[in-house]
């Protein structure tokens, strides 16, 4: 919308190389705690999500190695399987990186990719800003750094790499804003269609947020430039039609599979996500994983994710920048609209303030829980658009201060230009200092990591192979779920998914077709979890033993395996009472049930 004059094609400038290098260093810093013992550390905040994404890297490698349909897997939640398109499967990443996963393993691949995704998002943001919006490379660097490493993005790096894989989004936005170029509607449409199709296999939710933001941007621009909009409408609609048609053509079957394939579902049971709105105090609070963050403060704000958490200095700087820029800058006015619209939209069904849910209705009180596409969204995540708008605003403000963009202070109509230059001389260092002072407290700290026990040698060395023929499953104890069984889920990931397991960590349908977390509990898995929670074996009956055999038949089990576990003693007692005395094989307790089920 405010393209600087086109520069001749040339090799990347030294500033470009330095900027990307700095982003890479930041990406390494954020993941530093993982690299101390990468094979035995997971996120302290979301260890189950961390293990799920390790499993996803293993799924991509397994699908490529065995030439299986990556949209579905029976290696988890056996025998029903998991619809990978209906989960955060990250197929656009795990499939092309499958050779590296096979070479390095899913733990190394996870840590390596996490830092690379953060850095790549910052790099593509820098490229779009420097080529299409600002003239100062310093301005583009500041904006790119914030877009790649904003507090809300780093927060999701705790076990959710799909929400930091935003490197295509700046390119999509730039391509949308160029759809109206005369004479280039085919090329622009094809480029947009390819980008959108690929993003669907990375994170559909972030694509939806980007589409909503682009809609607001285009409508706001049209309202300000109606004549130019009419002139470009034909090319814009033609390019948009080509892009939409191409994206639909490339993704029609995967999207159909997502909503109609095996183990698909409609919405989440109870619409649980809709209650997650952004607390108003979160906007001015420092995020947990920044140098100014404090976990004690986090606990007072409530249950929402940390998608804003800008801190009060940045909020003040952003407001001042908007006031100074909005009169003369069309992009600044559009950013102001984005900030207002998405800040309000991020509030949930009830307004929250400082951790207290008030009686005041928020905008989501009027949104039906079963509205298509929106039914799976969390209101708080709409504030990620606000974070993006703030990043672009910082770039615009820095550019204006550098003297290469529009000046933040208009020249006086009367009086000498000397007074204006004098004002610029003091405004520039003050402005730079204010922006840096607002950003330094948000500098990310290395993500917290915790140690996790490795899988048993029996599992990693392949001791299970004689016990698990094709078509049968290995039942780990405890059975993996979204609450229990984190280590046993990793057994599957770290052995290349060579044996299928029951249960798991995913979203699948319940009896009513609504999405629920994990497999519906069977009597034996419920008994196992209750025993773990109580640390005591309850009185068992013959009915319990009969149900255990029925469940093992349903799971097509060949062997039940118990490895080292804080509840190992009580779990061994439980399974012994259900199935009889186990064998000690290598470093596990094993119940061979092939002859019984």
C-alpha positions, 0 to 999 in steps of 0.5 A: 500500500505504500511501496517504496521505489523499487530497487534494482535486483542485487545480492542481499545487502550486509544489513539483510545478512546481519538481520537474519543472523541476529534472528538466528541467534535469537532462535537459538537463545530461545531454545537454549535449555533444550540443547543441554540434553536435547533427547531427555528434555521437554517443555516445563509448561506444556510437556504433553504438547511437546511430546505430541509434536515430537510424535508428529515429526515421527509421523511425518517420517513414518508416512514418507518411509512407508508411503502411507496416507499422512492424513490418517494414522493407526499408530495412535489410538489403535484400532480406531486411529487419528484423523491428522487433518482434524488435529494440529498435524503440521504436515507442511513441515513434518513431511518435507523434513522427514529425511532429517527426522529419520537422520536426527530423531524427532527430539533433535528435529523438534528443537532445531525446527522450533528455533528455525521457525521463530527465526524464519518468521522474523526474517520473512517479516523483515523482508516484507517490511523492508521491500514494501513498507519502510525504507530504513533497514533498522525499522524493518529489523525492529518490526521483524524481530517483534513479529517473530519473537513477540511475547505471544509468539514465544509463549506458544513456543512452549510446546506449540511450534504450529503457532510460531510457524508463521513464516508464510503469513507476511508473504500472504499479506503482502500478496493480498495487498498486491492483488490489485496490480494491473496486468499481474492478476494471474501471477499474483493470484497463482502466488497467493493460491500456492501460499494459502494452500501450503499454509493450510498444512501448517496452521489453519487457525493462523491462516483464518486470523490472517484472512480476517485481518486482511479483510479489515485491512482491505475494507479500511483502505477502500474506505479511505481510497474509494477512487483507487479502489474502484480502479483496482477492483477488477484486477483484485477480484480476478487475482483473488478468484484465481488464488482462491480457486487454485488453493481450493483445487489443491486442498479440496480432498484434505479439507473434505477428509478433515470434516468427513474422513474417519475420526472426524468431528464437529466442534468441541464438546461444550465449546470449551475454547469460547470461554478463553478471552483476553484479560484486559490487564494482560495487555499491560503485563509483562509476559512470563518468558521475557526478562521482565516477566514474573510467573507469580503475576501470571497466576493472578491474570487467569487461565487465558494464553499470553497472546498480548502481554506487551507491558505498559511501556510498549502500550504507551509507546504504541499509543503515542506512535499512533497519535503522531502517525495516524494523521499522515499515514494511511498504513498507520490508520489501518493499523489503528483500526486493526488494533481496536477491532481485534483488541475488542474481539479478543475479549471472551463472552465475559470481560475479565479484569485482573483475573476476575470475570466480571458480569459485563458481556463481551462480544463472544457472548453473542457468537454461537458456539457451533458457528462453522470455522469459528467454533474451534477458535479461542477469542484470546488468539484474535489478539495475535493480530494486535501483536502483528499490528504493533510490530508493523507500527514499530517499524513505521515509527522507527522509519519516521524517526530515521527521516526516510519515512513520513515525519511524525511531526508535520512541518510548520506552515509558517516559520523557518525550516530550522525549527523543524530540523531542530525538533527532529534532532531531539525527537529522533534520539528520544523516539529511538530510546522510547522504542528500545525502552519498551522492547528491552523488557520483552527480550525473550528468555530461554524457554524453561525445560524439564528432564524426562526419563528415557524410554526403557531399553526394552523399547529402544533396543527392539526387545518388543519385536518378538512379542508384537506381530503385524496387526497387533498392538503394544499396550503401554501402562499407563495408556497414553492420554491427554493427562496421563502417560506422557512418557509412554506416548514418547515410546511410540515417537522415539521408536519411529512408530514401529508399533501401534498403541491404544489411547494417545494425545489428540482430538477425536469424536465422542459418541455424539460426533463432538470433538474430545481430547483423547480416546474415550476411556474404556473401563481398564484405562479408567481403572489405571488412571484412578489407581495412579491418582489414588496411589492405591489399588482398589478392590477388584472383582471378576467383572474388572478382570473380564473387562480388562480382557475385553479391552485388550481384545478391542485394542488388539493387544499382544503384550502389556508393558510397564516400565519405570514409573513413579507409580510403578509398584502400584501399577504392577500390583494392579495389572498383576491382579487383573492379568496374573504374574508378569515376566521381567524382560530386560528393564520392563514388566511384561504381560504376554496376552496373545493366547488370551485375547 
